[in-house]
Amino acid sequence: GWLCIAMAFAGILVLALWNGALSIKPGILWMLLAAVALSIYNLLQRMFVRDYTPFQVTAYCIFGGTLFLLLFLPGAVPEMKTASLVSWGAILYLGILGGALGYVFWAKAFSLADRTSDVSNFMFAMPLLTSLIGFLVKGEVPGVETVIGGILIVGGMILFQLEKQKS
């Protein structure tokens, strides 16, 4: 299992380092903090879906996060007044599909899984799916690094699932 995770992670590294683009900047530290926070969120969510429905867990998390975002409301109101219809559409799309619906499905997956890693390993598919959607929606042609990284990611995920079925 760990070898499969390492293989998928190697795919992520190929995507990130292919052109030697990695540099240590303050944003990297924020990304690391976000990854730690998401890991804690996944573990807590796994605990909560034992007592609550996936919809309830998602609703509590989204409403809790909204409370923290209220700090930015005074600055957001003027921006909201001048936002275009396309911007409002993007906000609704991301909030409903990428946010609420995605997190409900994520919580449902945790409620059905035996282990947290059974679900969280699928997060490795996100860069690959993003590239695929970019190709389908915007016509962005993936580079060689995306193909090689994608093969490693999907290969690692498939091997992980096959290994899980053996045990």
C-alpha positions in Angstrom: 0.0 0.0 0.0 2.8 2.4 0.9 4.6 1.7 -2.3 1.4 2.5 -4.3 1.1 5.8 -2.4 4.7 6.6 -3.2 4.1 5.8 -6.9 1.1 8.1 -7.0 3.1 10.8 -5.1 5.9 10.4 -7.6 3.4 11.3 -10.3 2.6 14.5 -8.4 6.3 15.2 -8.3 6.7 14.7 -12.0 3.9 17.2 -12.6 5.4 19.7 -10.2 9.1 19.4 -11.0 9.2 18.5 -14.7 10.5 21.9 -15.8 12.5 22.6 -12.7 9.8 25.0 -11.5 9.9 24.2 -7.8 11.2 27.0 -5.7 10.7 27.6 -2.0 8.5 30.6 -1.5 6.1 31.6 1.3 3.2 30.2 -0.7 4.7 26.7 -0.3 4.5 27.0 3.4 0.8 28.0 3.1 0.2 24.9 0.9 1.9 22.7 3.5 -0.3 24.2 6.2 -3.3 23.6 4.0 -2.3 20.0 3.5 -2.0 19.4 7.2 -5.3 21.1 7.8 -7.0 18.9 5.2 -5.5 15.8 6.7 -6.9 16.7 10.1 -10.2 17.5 8.4 -10.3 14.1 6.8 -9.6 12.3 10.0 -12.2 14.3 11.9 -14.7 13.9 9.1 -14.2 10.1 9.3 -15.0 10.2 13.0 -18.1 12.4 12.5 -19.7 10.3 9.8 -20.1 7.5 12.3 -22.7 9.6 14.2 -24.0 12.0 11.5 -25.1 11.7 7.9 -22.6 12.9 5.2 -25.0 15.8 4.4 -25.0 16.8 8.1 -21.2 16.7 8.4 -20.8 18.7 5.3 -23.3 21.3 6.3 -21.7 21.7 9.7 -18.3 22.1 8.2 -19.4 24.6 5.5 -21.4 26.7 8.0 -18.5 26.6 10.4 -16.1 27.8 7.7 -18.6 30.5 6.7 -18.5 31.9 10.2 -14.7 32.4 9.9 -15.2 34.0 6.5 -17.6 36.6 7.9 -14.5 38.6 9.0 -14.0 39.4 5.3 -17.6 40.4 4.6 -17.1 44.2 4.9 -14.5 44.2 2.1 -16.4 41.7 0.0 -19.7 43.6 -0.2 -18.3 46.3 -2.5 -16.7 43.6 -4.7 -20.0 41.7 -4.9 -21.8 44.8 -6.1 -19.5 45.2 -9.1 -19.1 41.5 -10.0 -20.1 40.5 -13.4 -22.8 37.9 -14.2 -20.0 35.5 -15.3 -18.3 35.9 -11.9 -21.5 35.2 -10.1 -22.0 32.1 -12.2 -18.5 30.9 -11.4 -19.1 31.5 -7.7 -22.4 29.5 -7.8 -20.8 26.7 -9.8 -17.8 26.4 -7.5 -20.0 26.7 -4.3 -22.6 24.1 -5.4 -20.7 21.6 -7.4 -17.1 22.0 -6.3 -17.9 22.8 -2.8 -21.2 21.5 -1.3 -21.8 18.6 -3.6 -18.2 17.5 -3.7 -17.9 17.5 0.1 -21.2 15.6 0.5 -19.8 12.9 -1.8 -16.5 12.9 0.0 -18.2 12.5 3.4 -20.4 9.7 2.0 -17.2 7.9 0.8 -15.8 8.2 4.3 -19.0 6.8 5.8 -18.7 3.7 3.5 -14.9 3.1 3.7 -13.2 0.8 6.2 -10.1 3.1 6.5 -9.5 6.8 5.9 -6.7 5.9 3.4 -9.2 4.1 1.3 -10.7 7.4 0.4 -8.0 10.0 0.9 -5.7 8.2 -1.7 -8.1 9.3 -4.4 -6.9 12.9 -3.8 -3.9 12.0 -5.9 -6.3 12.0 -8.9 -7.1 15.7 -8.6 -4.2 17.1 -10.6 -4.8 14.5 -13.4 -8.6 15.3 -13.4 -7.9 19.0 -13.4 -5.7 18.5 -16.5 -8.4 16.4 -18.2 -11.1 18.9 -17.5 -8.8 21.7 -18.7 -8.4 19.8 -21.9 -12.2 19.1 -22.3 -13.5 22.5 -21.3 -10.7 24.9 -22.3 -8.9 23.0 -25.0 -5.6 23.0 -23.0 -3.3 20.3 -24.4 -1.5 18.5 -21.6 2.3 18.3 -21.8 4.5 15.2 -21.6 4.9 15.7 -17.8 1.1 15.5 -17.4 0.9 12.3 -19.3 3.8 10.7 -17.4 2.6 12.0 -14.1 -0.9 10.9 -14.8 0.2 7.4 -15.7 2.1 7.2 -12.4 -0.8 8.6 -10.4 -3.5 6.3 -12.0 -1.1 3.3 -11.8 -0.5 3.9 -8.1 -4.2 4.2 -7.4 -5.0 1.1 -9.4 -2.3 -0.9 -7.7 -3.5 0.4 -4.3 -7.0 -0.8 -5.0 -5.8 -4.2 -6.2 -3.7 -4.6 -3.1 -6.6 -3.6 -0.9 -8.8 -6.3 -2.6 -6.2 -9.0 -1.8 -6.3 -8.2 1.9 
